[in-house]
Amino acid sequence: MSAVSSRQDAIVLRPMQVRDLPAVLQVQQHCYPAEMLESRDALASRQRLSPDTCWVAERPGQLLGYLFAHPWAGSRPPKLGHKLEQLPTAADTLFIHDLALHPDARGHGLGPRLVQTVLGQGRRRGLRQARLVAVLGAARYWQRFGYQASRDNEANAAYGEGAVCMQRSL
């Protein structure tokens, strides 16, 4: 049986809570190779510092996916796997750190719903642009949301071969 029912109204998007982190880590393990897995502390730091831009998709009893984002400044992305101690005071950018859906939850529109929700949060905060690092060949996916590869691509060192820094206006 699929992780997603045919009834989209049974699926809820809501701000992530600390209690969601064990399920988030399980989804992460289904989506990434071992060398890209992040610790609970690294992910929890993002949720703690920017709870209104970290969201989950769930249906009763099952977390289907998540999106971590936070305000940021400058073009250099935060290091993968590192705990954030604080956010920049002069942030002008929404940095989408990670979007992941359980493999059984893909193809039901949850990714776009999470992305649009978080981009809206960035606009409400007055941020001017959004950035991310596309990994594992996901650049084409992000282009659907208006992201374009940025000229200053510093992603490979921290995010792996083929990683692409991308940006768009908010």
N, C-alpha and C positions, 0 to 999 in steps of 0.2 A: 504494500500500500504506500502511496506517495506521501511525503511529509506535508504536502499542501492539499487541502481539500479543494473541491471545485468552487466552493463558496468563498469568494474574496472577502465578504463582509465578516467572516469569522476570523480574519487576520487583522491584528491590531498593530499599528505603529505607535510607539511611545518612547519617551526619553529613557535611556538606559539607567539602570540602578546598579549599585554595587553588587547586589544579590544576583545579578545576571551574569557576572564574570565567569563562573564555572561553565555555564552553557556557552558563553562566547568562546571560551578556550576550546570547547569541543567542536564548535563550528569551524574555528580557525584550523584545527587539526585535519578536518576534512578538505580544506581548501588550499593549503600551502605545503610545500616540501619542508622537511625538518629544519633546514638551514634558514628558513624565513619565519619560523614560529617565534612569536614574541612572548615575553613573560607576563604573568598576571600583573606584576608591579608596573611594567611599562605601559600596559593598556589601562590599568586602573588610574594611573597618573593623568591620562588624557580625560577620562571620564570625570575625575575629581576637579580638574582645572576648568573644564568647559562642559558641564552637564547638559546644557541646552543644545549642544551640537553633537551629542553622541546618542544614537537612537537604535532601537531594536525593532524587528518585525517578529511577531509571535502569534500563535494561536493557542488556545488554552492548553497549558502543560508542555508547550514545545517552542523553544526559541528557533526561528527559521533563518535569521540573518541579523547582521548588525552593520552600523556605520559609525566610525570614530572620526571626528573632525574637531578642529580647534582653531582659534585665532592665531595668526603668525605674522611675522614681518620679514621682508626680504625674499630673495629668490632661492636661497640655500634651504633645502628641506631639512626638517629635523632628522636626526639619526635614527635609523630603524633599530628597534629593540631597546632604545634608551629611555629611561624614566625621565619625564619632564618635571622639573622642580618648580618652574613658573612659566607664565606666558609673557611674551614681549609687551611692554607697556604701550608702545606705539604700533600696535598691530593694525594692518590694513587689509589683511588677506585671510580668507578661510582656507585652512589647509585640510584637505580630506586625507586622513591618514590611512584608513582601511575600510573597504566595503567588502563584505563576504556573506555569501548565502550558502546554506547547506545545499549540497548537490541536488537533493530531491526537491528543493524549493525554487530552483531556477526555472525561468521561462514563464513565470506567473506575474510578472510586472512588479515584483517587490523591490528589486534594485532601483528602478526609476522612481518609485514612490519614496524610498529612503533618500535618494539623491536630491529630489525636488524639495523634500521636507527640510533637509539640512541646508541647501542653498538658500531657502527662504529664511532660515534662522540667521544665516550670514548677512543677508540683506537687512533684516531687522536690527542687527547689531551695527549697521552702518559700514560694514566692510565693503571694499571696492572691487576686489577680485577674489578668485578662488584658484588654488593650486593643488596639485597632487603629483604623485609619482606612479605612473602606470607600470605594473610588473606583470610578468608571465604572459606577455602579449596582449594586455588589456587596453592598449592605446586606442584601438578601433572602437571599443566599447565606450570609452570616455568621449570620443569625438561626437557621439550621438547627443551629448549634452553640451556641445559647443566648446569643448576643450581643444586646444591646439598645442602641439609640441612647442616648448619654449626654446629660445636660442641658447640660454644658459643651462645646459644639461649637466648637472652635477650628481646625477642619480646613481650612476653605475658603481661608484666606489662603495656606497652604503646599501644599495638596494639590489645589487646583482646585475649580471650581464643582461643587456637588452632593456633595462629600466629606462623610462622616458619621463622627464619632467614635463608637465603640461599645465596650462593656465587658461582662464577665461574671465571675462568681466562678470560682475554681479549686477 
